[in-house]
Amino acid sequence: MAVSVNTVYTTVLYILNKEQRGYVTPSEFNSIADLVQKEIFNSYFPNGNQQNRKNQNNSENDTEFFNMFEDIEYKLSPFKKDITLTYDSANNTFYNATSSSIYKIGEVLVTYTGQPKYESIAQLVDKRDFEKITRSKLTAPTEQYPLFITTNATPTSLPNQLALKISPWTSSTSGSVVASCLLNPTSPNWNFTVGSVGQYIYSASSSVDFQLDISEQTNLIINILKYFGIVINDPTIIQVAEQESQAVQINEKS
């Protein structure tokens, strides 16, 4: 379950008002909200590595609902997607032609539809090793054991986008390449219409919620407030503020 951008915004406004810190416009909020969501998203990777090291030392709790490594993996699930890459014959590379913004590429599944048919996981190597291996008759990659490198060689209409070069693959090869990807978070957006007296009225249909798991709601609010100069030491304050701000909204609509 994602975090409601309206709940976060109204809670932040409520606390700012209680602290007499002034008013935050929707555009100011949206900019900070996007920044904080990215900060929390990026924190999962060093945290995940740390938890993985604990698992290797057999010091991490592995019960069903108390495994921190699995908890972080679960929080990343909204950002996971398999993307079929598009072939660019001019550069002999594969690139992302979808609207999804890729943060990181994981496994790359290469399907060769000739006879025999192969579905193979390509191995990532650096450019130096790629050149050495592909030029050698003894170690040259095969359809069963393909290699790939990352490159910026993409169509001119998509400059500086990440692309993959796969070996073996030529313009006459038939098949497909599917990359398991982590996507960048979609920017949250609290959108509105303007009321009769110039007030901002929340527009749910044109707004974009946070993509983070609902468990991050308090972290989002606390970290957004920090950018506006308010430090919350007791997270229960957030829960009270959420309840009171929701009560205000209900009262305004009644």
C-alpha positions in Angstrom: 0.0 0.0 0.0 1.4 3.4 -1.1 1.5 6.5 1.0 -1.1 9.1 0.4 0.4 12.4 -0.7 -2.6 14.2 0.7 -2.2 12.7 4.1 1.5 13.7 4.2 0.8 17.2 3.0 -2.1 18.0 5.3 -0.1 16.6 8.3 2.9 18.7 7.4 0.7 21.8 7.1 -1.0 21.1 10.4 2.3 20.8 12.3 3.8 23.9 10.6 0.7 25.8 11.6 0.9 24.5 15.2 4.6 25.6 15.4 3.7 28.9 13.7 6.3 28.3 11.0 4.2 29.7 8.2 2.6 28.1 5.1 4.1 25.8 2.5 2.8 26.1 -1.0 2.1 22.9 -3.0 5.1 23.5 -5.3 7.4 23.9 -2.3 6.0 20.7 -0.8 6.2 18.7 -4.0 9.9 19.6 -4.5 10.8 18.6 -0.9 8.6 15.5 -1.0 10.3 14.3 -4.2 13.7 14.8 -2.6 12.8 13.0 0.6 11.3 10.0 -1.2 14.5 9.6 -3.2 16.6 9.9 0.0 14.6 7.1 1.6 14.7 5.0 -1.6 18.5 5.3 -1.9 18.9 4.4 1.8 17.6 0.9 1.1 20.7 -0.2 -0.7 23.4 0.4 2.0 20.9 -0.8 4.6 20.3 -3.9 2.6 24.0 -4.6 2.2 24.4 -4.2 5.9 21.6 -6.7 6.7 23.0 -9.1 4.2 26.4 -9.1 6.0 24.6 -9.9 9.2 22.8 -12.8 7.6 26.1 -14.2 6.4 27.4 -14.1 10.0 24.2 -15.9 11.2 23.4 -13.1 13.5 20.2 -11.9 11.8 16.7 -13.0 12.9 15.2 -15.1 10.2 11.7 -15.7 11.5 8.8 -15.1 9.1 7.9 -11.5 10.0 11.2 -10.3 11.6 13.8 -10.6 8.8 15.1 -7.1 8.1 16.7 -8.1 4.8 13.4 -9.4 3.5 11.7 -6.3 4.8 13.9 -4.1 2.7 13.4 -6.4 -0.3 9.6 -6.1 0.2 9.8 -2.3 0.3 11.6 -2.4 -3.1 8.9 -4.5 -4.7 6.9 -1.6 -6.1 9.9 -0.5 -8.1 10.7 -3.9 -9.7 9.8 -4.5 -13.3 10.9 -6.7 -16.2 11.5 -4.5 -19.3 11.8 -5.9 -22.8 14.6 -3.9 -24.4 14.5 -2.6 -28.0 17.3 -3.4 -30.4 19.2 -0.6 -32.1 20.8 -2.1 -35.3 22.9 1.1 -35.9 24.8 0.6 -32.6 24.2 -3.2 -32.1 22.8 -2.4 -28.6 19.6 -2.8 -26.6 18.0 0.1 -24.9 14.9 1.0 -22.9 12.3 2.4 -25.2 9.6 2.5 -22.5 8.6 5.5 -20.3 10.0 3.8 -17.2 13.1 5.4 -15.7 15.6 2.6 -14.8 17.6 3.0 -11.6 19.5 -0.3 -11.8 19.6 -3.4 -14.0 19.7 -6.9 -12.5 19.5 -10.2 -14.4 19.4 -10.0 -18.2 17.5 -12.8 -19.9 18.5 -13.3 -23.5 16.2 -15.5 -25.7 17.5 -16.9 -29.0 14.6 -18.2 -31.1 16.6 -20.1 -33.6 17.1 -23.8 -33.7 17.9 -24.9 -31.0 16.2 -22.2 -28.9 18.0 -20.9 -25.9 16.9 -18.8 -22.9 20.1 -17.7 -21.2 21.1 -15.4 -18.4 23.8 -13.1 -19.7 26.8 -12.3 -17.5 27.9 -8.7 -16.9 31.6 -8.0 -17.6 33.6 -4.9 -18.0 34.6 -3.5 -21.4 38.2 -4.7 -21.2 37.2 -8.3 -20.4 34.4 -8.1 -23.0 36.8 -7.3 -25.8 39.3 -10.0 -24.7 36.7 -12.8 -24.3 34.7 -12.0 -27.5 37.9 -11.9 -29.6 39.2 -15.3 -28.4 38.2 -18.5 -30.2 38.6 -20.5 -27.0 36.5 -18.2 -24.7 34.1 -16.6 -27.1 30.6 -16.3 -25.6 27.8 -18.5 -27.0 24.0 -18.4 -27.1 24.0 -20.7 -24.0 26.5 -18.4 -22.2 26.2 -14.9 -23.5 27.9 -11.8 -22.1 26.9 -8.1 -21.9 28.4 -4.7 -21.1 26.7 -1.4 -20.4 27.2 1.5 -22.8 25.8 4.8 -23.8 25.5 3.9 -27.5 21.8 4.6 -28.1 19.8 6.1 -30.9 20.4 9.9 -31.4 16.8 10.5 -30.2 17.7 9.1 -26.8 21.1 10.5 -25.9 23.1 9.4 -22.8 20.6 6.6 -22.0 22.0 3.3 -20.6 22.1 0.6 -23.2 23.4 -3.0 -23.3 25.7 -4.6 -25.8 25.2 -8.4 -25.9 27.4 -11.1 -27.4 26.6 -13.1 -29.3 24.1 -10.9 -31.2 24.0 -9.6 -34.7 21.4 -7.7 -36.8 20.3 -11.1 -38.2 19.8 -12.7 -34.8 16.2 -13.3 -33.8 15.0 -13.3 -30.2 14.5 -10.9 -27.3 16.3 -9.3 -24.3 14.5 -8.8 -21.0 16.1 -7.0 -18.2 15.0 -7.3 -14.5 15.1 -3.7 -13.4 14.7 -1.4 -10.4 12.9 1.8 -11.5 13.4 5.3 -10.1 10.5 6.4 -7.9 7.8 8.5 -9.6 7.8 12.0 -8.3 4.9 12.6 -5.9 2.6 15.5 -6.7 -0.1 17.2 -4.6 -2.3 18.8 -7.2 -5.2 21.1 -6.7 -7.9 23.3 -8.1 -8.5 26.9 -7.0 -11.6 27.6 -5.0 -13.9 30.6 -5.1 -11.8 32.5 -2.5 -8.5 31.5 -3.9 -8.0 28.5 -1.7 -6.2 25.3 -2.8 -8.6 22.3 -3.1 -7.0 18.9 -3.3 -7.5 17.1 -6.6 -7.2 13.3 -6.1 -7.6 12.5 -9.8 -4.6 14.5 -10.9 -2.3 14.0 -7.9 0.4 11.3 -7.6 0.9 9.4 -4.3 4.3 8.4 -3.0 5.5 5.0 -4.2 7.0 4.1 -0.9 5.4 1.5 1.4 2.9 2.7 3.9 5.4 1.9 6.7 7.5 4.9 5.5 4.7 7.4 6.1 6.0 8.7 9.4 9.6 8.8 8.0 8.4 10.9 5.1 6.6 13.4 7.3 9.5 13.7 9.8 12.1 14.2 7.0 10.0 16.7 5.1 9.5 18.7 8.3 13.3 18.8 8.8 13.7 20.7 5.6 11.3 23.3 7.0 13.3 23.6 10.2 11.2 21.4 12.5 12.7 18.4 14.3 10.3 15.8 15.7 11.8 13.6 18.4 8.7 11.7 19.3 7.1 9.9 16.3 3.8 9.6 18.2 3.3 13.3 17.6 2.9 12.5 13.9 0.1 10.1 14.6 -1.8 12.7 16.7 -1.2 15.3 14.0 -2.5 13.0 11.3 -5.7 12.3 13.3 -6.3 16.0 14.0 -5.6 17.1 10.4 -8.0 14.4 9.1 -10.6 15.6 11.5 -10.2 19.1 10.2 -10.6 17.9 6.6 -13.8 16.0 7.5 -15.2 19.0 9.3 -14.5 21.3 6.3 -16.4 18.9 4.0 -19.4 18.4 6.3 
